[in-house]
Amino acid sequence: MTDTPAHPTAPKGCCTPNAARAPGDVARTGDAVTIAITHADTGDTAGMARLDGGAFVMGTDSDEAWAADGEGPVREVTVRPIWIDACCVTNAQYAAFVEATGYVTDAERYEWSYVFHLHVPKRYRERLRGERSVVGAEWWLAVPGACWRRPEGERSDVKDRGDHPVAHVSWADAQAYCRWAGKRLPTEAEWEYAARGGREQTIYPWGDNLTPRGRRMCNIFEGRFPNDYDATAAHRGTCPADAYSPNGFGLHNVSGNVWEWCADWFSPTWHVEASDATRHEPRGPSTGERRSQRGGSFLCHRSYCNRYRLAARYHNTPDTSGSNAGFRCVRDV
């Protein structure tokens, strides 16, 4: 890792796959939840941080920004007071939800989910290449049986990963959990406000240096993406949801580990024009095809997408699931 990420001239896709690019005949079809929960104030606030809300400076005009993602312009935005999870929802928490409700995730219904290729046993990996890999992002394999409780496929489990963030959950799966918990997903503005932890216009939650004094601050890809980990890599997948030091508001892992679903429909241009809707408690456009994601993941790397920065954003179809996407919840005050 270095403090000055390389930035190619042309925007690249992200380390996150999507169901719309599913290989072969495994494409997903079905009804996904399309209406975001806009208000929730009944959930338990244990493990949450109470934030006062107010005005903050959102976005970036940095040379590192992906203009095509709509990271700018820099603008003052106001958000309401909220409670927000200090950590992403964990496997143990999601298991409690499933046990209480019998909920079946999209990955379980479709009987596959995306897994990073280095997490699949080599012999099985070679069998899946081609017909079950994503063109242009061949490091993703559509693995039969992969889901939140079996992150690498049929012979895997989360018995020793109860404190890791749940993954292989679609936006619709996150919505279902939020409804059960009496909470909701954060808007993009709420997410960035909370992730900044009171800092203004820094690149990361801790400042502008990726590794201050050589110290690791987040869980991102260490090695030559996407084929080789460094021998000294701290993690080769998710890490506990409370790993690494929290930001100024007490939130863990808002950079790296897993991408976090937000409530908004994604648009690279909706917020460019200043208006009450885009500056005062903004909730994104009223329609769209993909939902916003924030924070980057354990697969982000400076040589590829560099989207573990606070202002970086991405998107995915609401039914997509993979091994590097999860969520955290918000409760209204």
Residue pairs with C-beta under 8 A, 6 or more apart in sequence:
1 210
1 211
1 216
1 220
1 222
1 302
2 210
2 211
2 302
3 209
3 210
3 211
5 64
5 210
5 302
5 306
6 302
6 303
6 306
7 63
7 64
7 306
11 66
11 67
11 68
11 69
12 304
12 305
13 136
13 137
13 305
14 305
14 307
14 314
15 221
15 225
15 226
15 296
15 297
15 299
15 300
15 301
15 304
15 305
15 307
15 324
16 259
16 293
16 297
16 299
16 314
16 316
16 320
16 322
16 324
16 325
17 114
17 134
17 137
17 140
17 320
17 322
18 290
18 316
18 317
18 320
19 27
19 28
19 317
19 319
19 320
19 321
20 27
20 317
20 320
21 134
21 135
21 136
21 137
22 28
22 134
22 142
23 131
23 132
23 133
23 134
23 135
23 142
24 131
24 132
24 142
26 110
26 112
26 132
26 142
28 106
28 110
28 319
28 320
30 106
30 109
30 110
30 319
32 106
32 170
32 171
32 172
32 317
32 318
32 319
33 171
33 172
33 175
33 176
33 318
34 318
36 175
36 184
36 185
36 263
36 264
36 283
37 175
37 178
37 179
37 183
37 184
37 185
37 263
38 184
38 263
38 283
39 184
39 332
40 178
40 182
40 183
40 184
40 330
40 331
40 332
41 182
41 331
41 332
41 333
42 182
42 331
43 83
43 181
43 182
43 183
43 329
43 331
44 181
44 182
45 83
45 331
47 85
47 86
47 87
48 83
48 84
48 85
48 86
48 329
48 331
49 83
49 84
49 85
49 86
49 194
49 249
49 250
49 251
50 81
50 82
50 83
50 333
51 81
51 82
51 83
51 84
51 193
51 194
51 249
52 81
53 78
53 79
53 80
53 81
53 82
53 193
54 78
54 79
55 76
55 77
55 78
56 76
56 77
56 79
56 192
56 193
56 196
56 200
57 74
57 75
57 76
57 77
57 200
57 201
58 74
58 75
58 76
58 77
58 189
58 192
58 193
58 311
59 71
59 72
59 73
59 74
59 75
59 192
59 271
59 311
60 71
60 72
60 74
60 201
60 309
60 310
60 311
61 72
61 73
61 74
62 71
62 203
62 311
64 203
64 306
64 309
65 71
65 72
65 311
65 312
66 307
66 312
68 268
69 268
69 307
69 312
69 313
69 314
70 267
70 268
70 269
70 270
70 271
70 272
70 313
71 311
71 312
71 313
72 311
73 272
74 201
75 271
75 274
75 278
75 279
76 279
77 189
77 193
77 279
77 280
77 282
78 279
78 280
78 281
79 187
79 189
79 190
79 193
79 281
80 190
80 281
80 332
80 333
81 333
82 186
82 190
82 194
82 330
82 331
82 332
82 333
83 330
83 331
83 332
83 333
84 186
84 190
84 194
84 249
84 251
84 328
84 329
84 330
84 331
85 251
85 328
85 329
85 330
86 242
86 246
86 250
86 251
86 252
87 165
87 241
87 242
87 251
87 252
87 253
87 328
88 165
88 166
88 241
88 253
88 257
88 258
88 260
88 326
88 327
88 328
89 165
89 166
89 174
89 177
89 241
89 326
89 327
89 328
89 329
90 162
90 163
90 164
90 165
90 166
90 241
91 148
91 149
91 158
91 161
91 162
91 163
91 164
91 165
91 166
92 162
92 163
93 166
94 148
94 166
94 169
94 177
95 149
95 158
95 162
97 103
97 176
97 177
97 180
97 181
100 180
101 176
101 180
103 173
103 176
103 177
103 180
105 147
105 148
105 168
105 169
105 170
105 173
105 321
106 169
106 170
106 172
106 173
106 319
106 321
107 113
107 146
107 147
107 148
107 168
107 169
107 170
107 173
107 321
108 147
111 144
111 145
112 142
112 143
112 144
112 145
112 146
113 142
113 143
113 146
113 147
113 168
113 321
113 322
113 323
114 134
114 140
114 141
114 142
114 143
114 146
114 320
114 321
114 322
114 323
115 140
115 141
115 143
115 146
115 151
115 152
115 153
115 322
115 323
116 139
116 140
116 141
116 226
116 237
116 299
116 323
116 324
117 125
117 129
117 133
117 138
117 139
117 140
117 141
117 226
118 139
118 226
118 227
118 229
118 236
119 151
119 152
119 236
119 237
119 323
120 128
120 141
120 143
120 152
120 153
124 153
125 141
128 141
128 142
128 143
129 138
129 141
132 141
132 142
132 143
133 139
133 140
133 141
133 142
134 140
134 142
139 226
139 227
139 299
140 322
143 152
143 153
144 153
144 154
145 153
145 154
146 152
146 153
146 156
146 168
146 323
147 168
147 321
148 158
148 166
148 167
148 168
148 169
148 173
149 157
149 158
150 156
150 157
150 158
151 158
151 161
151 167
151 168
151 323
152 323
158 164
161 238
163 240
163 241
163 242
164 238
164 239
164 240
164 241
165 238
165 241
165 253
165 257
165 258
165 326
166 326
167 238
167 258
167 321
167 322
167 323
167 324
167 325
167 326
168 321
168 322
168 323
168 325
169 177
169 261
169 321
169 325
169 326
169 327
170 318
170 319
170 320
170 321
171 185
171 261
171 291
171 316
171 318
171 319
171 320
172 318
172 319
173 321
174 185
174 261
174 326
174 327
175 185
177 327
177 329
178 184
178 185
178 329
181 329
182 331
183 329
183 330
183 331
184 263
184 329
184 330
184 331
184 332
185 261
185 262
185 263
185 327
185 329
185 330
186 194
186 262
186 263
186 328
186 329
186 330
187 262
187 263
187 264
187 281
187 282
187 283
187 284
188 262
188 263
188 264
188 282
188 284
188 292
188 294
188 313
189 281
189 282
190 330
191 260
191 262
191 294
191 295
192 294
192 310
192 311
194 249
194 251
194 254
195 205
195 247
195 251
195 254
195 255
195 294
195 295
195 310
196 202
196 205
196 247
196 248
196 310
197 205
197 246
197 247
197 248
197 249
197 250
197 251
197 254
198 247
198 248
198 249
199 205
199 207
199 247
199 248
202 208
202 310
203 210
203 309
203 310
204 210
204 217
204 218
204 255
204 308
204 309
204 310
205 217
205 247
205 248
205 251
205 254
205 255
205 310
206 212
206 217
206 245
206 247
210 217
211 217
216 234
216 244
217 244
217 245
217 255
218 244
218 253
218 255
218 256
218 257
218 308
219 234
219 235
219 238
219 239
219 243
219 244
219 253
219 256
219 257
219 298
220 255
220 256
220 296
220 297
220 298
220 299
220 300
220 301
220 308
221 229
221 298
221 299
221 300
221 301
222 229
222 230
222 232
222 233
222 234
223 229
223 230
223 233
224 303
225 299
225 301
225 303
225 304
226 299
226 304
229 236
235 298
237 298
237 323
238 257
238 258
238 298
238 323
238 324
239 253
239 257
239 298
241 252
241 253
241 257
242 252
242 253
243 252
243 253
243 257
244 252
244 253
245 252
246 252
247 254
253 295
254 260
254 294
254 295
254 310
255 295
255 296
255 308
255 309
255 310
256 295
256 296
256 297
256 298
256 300
256 308
257 295
257 297
257 298
258 295
258 297
258 298
258 324
258 325
258 326
259 293
259 294
259 295
259 296
259 297
259 314
259 316
259 324
259 325
259 326
260 293
260 294
260 295
260 325
260 326
260 327
260 328
261 291
261 292
261 293
261 325
261 326
261 327
262 291
262 292
262 293
262 294
263 283
263 284
263 291
263 292
264 283
264 284
264 285
264 291
264 292
265 284
265 285
265 286
265 287
265 288
265 289
265 290
265 291
265 292
266 284
266 288
266 290
266 291
266 292
266 313
266 314
266 315
267 284
267 285
267 288
270 278
270 284
270 285
271 278
271 282
271 284
272 278
277 283
284 292
289 317
290 315
290 316
290 317
290 318
291 315
291 316
291 317
291 318
292 313
292 314
292 315
293 313
293 314
293 315
293 316
293 325
294 312
294 313
294 314
295 308
296 305
296 307
296 308
296 309
296 312
297 308
297 324
297 325
298 324
299 324
300 306
300 307
300 308
305 314
306 312
307 313
307 314
316 325
